[in-house]
Amino acid sequence: MTTEPLLQGRELLQLYAAPTGPTQALRGVDVTVVGGRISAITGPSGSGKSTLLALLALRERPAGGELRHRGTLVSGLSRRRLQQLRRREIGWVAQRPTHSLFPQLDARGQIEQMARLRGVTCDPLDVLAEVELTGRAAALPAVLSGGEQQRLAVAAASVGTPALLVADEPTAELDDDSAALVLRLLRARADAGSAVVLATHDARAMAAADTVLRLRHGVLTGSASDGRAHTSMIDGQGRIQLPEDALPLFPDGQVVVTVVDGHVELHRPE
C-alpha cells in the first residue's frame, strides 16, 4: 500500500534580497514528505536548511517550482487557508525556542493553548512528562533554562500529533539526556503518524532519522534512508551531485563519464 505524500516539492527555488542583489537560497530542490517518518536535513551553515524548513512548514511560498500539500498547489492557497493549515496541522519549533513559546504563559499554559488552537484535548501534564517538565508546569519561559525551553517548545509543537512537525536544530544545545528525551518524543509522534522534519548538524538527530537529506549551496546533493548508502541526486537537467568526500578526487572540477555493461564509471581526466 502506498502512502500519499503530505508534501511534495519539485524544482523548489527561493530568493532573498541581498545588498548585491537577489540571492538564491534554494536552487531546484526536489523533496517528498510522508507521515510516519523522521527526515533530517543537514548541510553547512548557509546551505538552505532553514529556508527549506520554512517552505515545508508553509511559512513561506516558493519563488519558483511547485510545492503541493496533499496534492494541492500551495501557490493557489489563500493566506487565510495557509494560516488555518499552520494552526491545525503543523507543529513548528524555531531555532530559538523562545520564538515558539508564548512569553506570558507558563509551561502548562503552553500545552493548553496549543491544544485549543489545534482543536484537540489532552492532559498537559502527560505531555510535559514526555520531556520531564512536570515539575516546571507553573514556570514561565523566562525562568526556564535554555534546555528546558527547547524541550517545552518541542512538546508544545507536538500536541495532538500534528500531520507535520518541523523543528530547526531541536537538539543542538541539549546534553545527551535532554536530546534523548526530545528524540524519543519525536519518534513517538512519527510512530503515531506525524511527518517529522528536522534541520540539524547533530549526529544524534541524524542517527535517529529514517532519512537524511544533504544540502549544499541550496542544492540537494544526496540522501540516505534506513541505514542504506548515500544516494546522490540527479536533477532535471541530468546533473549529478557527488558526496562531499568524493569532491577531492576531482580537484579540477572535471570528470570522465563512461558507461560499461550498464554501469556508470567516473574517472579523473588523464
N, C-alpha and C positions, 0 to 999 in steps of 0.2 A: 504494500500500500504506500503510495507516495504522499508526502506531506506538502500541502500548499505553502509556498513561501509567504512569510509575513511581509517581508520587504525584498524587493529586487531593484538593484541599481545597475544601469547599463551606460557605459561611457560617461560616468559622472565627472562633471567639471565644476570647479568652484573658483571664483576670482575674488580677490580682496584689493582694496585700494592701497597703494604704497606711494611714498614720495617720488619714486622713479617711474610710477605708472602701475597699471593693474598687474597683480601677482597671481599666478596660478597655484592655488593651494592643493588642488586635486586635478589630475590630468588623465581623464579617461579611465576611471576605476569601475570595474565590474564587481558586484558583491551580491550575495544572496543570504538572507537571514531567515532561519526557520525556528519554530518553537522546540523546546526540549533540549537545546544545546547551548553551550558556552563558547563564544567566539572571542578570542583575544586578538586585538590589533596592535602590532608592535612596530617599532622603527625608531630611528633617531629623532631628536627634537627637531621640529620644523618639517617633518615628513608628511604631515597631513592627518595625523591620527585624530586630533580633537575636531578638525573640520569634518572628517567622515562621521564621527560620532554625532555631531550637531545635525548633519543631514539625516542620519538614520533615526534620530530622536524627533524628527520633524520640527526642529527648532530653526532651521534654515531651509530655503529651497535651493536646489542646484542651479548654477548659472547655465549649465548645459547638460545634455544627456537625459536619461529617463530614470525617475525614481517612482516605483509603484508600491503602494501599500494595499495589501490584499488584492492585487491586480488592478487597482485604480491609480491613475497618474496623480502624483502629489501636486503637480503644477496646476491641475484642474480643481483642486480643493480650495474652498474659501478660507479666509483667516479664521473665521468662527469655527469651521469644521476642524481645522488643524488644532485649534485650541481645545476643542472637545476631545479629540483623539489623544492629545498630550495628557490631558487631565485624567481621562478614563483608562487609557491603555498603556501609557508609557511611564515607567519609573526612571527618573533622571538623577544622577549623582554627579555634581560638578567636581572639578579637580580640587577646589577649595570647599570643604564640606559645609562651611557656614553659608555658602551661596545656595545650598539646597535645603536649608533649615529656616523656620520662622523664628526670628530672634526673640519674640515676645512669648513663645510657648515653651513649656518645659518638655522633657523627653516624652512623657506620657501624652501630652497635648499634641506633639508632633505626629504620633501614630494615629490619634483620634482624628486629627484634622485631615490627614491623608486618606483615612477610611471614609470620611464624609465626602471629600472631593471625588473619590472613586466610586461612591455609592455601594460600599461593602460594609460588612460588620466584622469585627474581630475583637479579641481581648488584647488591649495594648500591652499588658504585662507579659502575655505569651510571646508577642513579637519582640519586646525588649529582652526577654530571657534568651532568645536565639543569639543575641550578641552580648549577653551577660551585662545588661544595663538595668535590671530591675531595681537595683539599689540606688540608681540615679534617676528614677522616674520623675522626681519633683525638681530636677536641676534644669536650669536654663542653659542654652548652648554656650553662653559667655563664660560659665563657670566649669564647663566640661574641658577635659584635656583634648588636645588635637586628635589623639587616637579614639577617644570616646565620641567626639563629634563625627569622626569618619564612620564609626560603627553605627551611630544613630542615623546618619544620613542614608546609609545603605539599608538599614532596617526600615526606615520610613518609606523609601522608594519601593521597597519590595511588598508593601502592604497589598493584600488582595491578589497576589500573584499576577501582576500585570502581564499583558501579552508580550511586552518588550521591556527589558530592564537594561538601561545603558549607564555605564559608570566610567568616569575618566580617572584613571590611576587610583582605584579604590583601596589598594594595599600598599602604596608607595611609602607611606610614612608610618606603617604599622610594624610592631615587633611580630615575631613568629606566632605567638599565641593569638594575638588580635587578628592577624592576617588569616589564620586558620579558621577563626570564627566567621569572618566575612566570607571567605571562600566556601565554607560549609553552608552558609545561608544562601549564597548564590547558586550552589549546586542543588540545594533543596528546591529553589524556585524553578530552576531549569527542569528538574525531575518532575515538577508539578505542571510543566507545560510552557513556562516563560522562555522566550528567546533572550538570552543574556549576552550582551556585547560589552567588552571592556577595552579601553585603551590602556596599555601597560608597558612598563620596562621591566617589570618584576618577574623573575624566573619562577617564583612560587605560583603566581597567577597564570603564567603560560603553561606550567605543568598541569594545572587544574582544568585547563580549557580542552574542549573537544576539537577545536580548530584554531590554528594560529595563522593569521594573515599578516604579511610583512609589507610595509610601505617604505618607499624611499623616494624623496623628491616628488611627492604627490602621485606616485605610480605604485600600483600593487605589483610587487616583484615576485611573490610566491606565497604558497600556503602549505600547511601540513595538517592532516586530520588524523585523529585517533592513533597517534604514535607512528604514523607512516612517514616515509622520507619526504623531504622538501619537494614540492611540486612548483616548478616555475610557470609563470603566466605568459600566455601568448595573446596579444591584443588584436583588435580588429584588422590591423594592417599586417599581421603576421610577425610582429616583433616579439622576441622572447626576452624576458628579464632573468638574467643569471643571478644566482645567490651571491651574496657579498664575498664569501670565501673563495668563489671562483674568479672574481674580477682580477686579482693579481696575476692570474695565469695569462691574461691578455693585456699587458701594460700599454700597448699601442692602440687599444680600442678596436682592433681588427681581428676577425676570426674567419677561418676557412670552414665552410659547412659542406659535408659530403653525406650522401645517403647510400648506405651499403646494406643490401639484403634486408631492407625495411627498417634499418636503424639509422638514426641521425648521429653523426660524429662531428665534434668540434675540435679544430686544431689551430694552433698559432701559425701564422704565415711564416714560411721559411725565408 
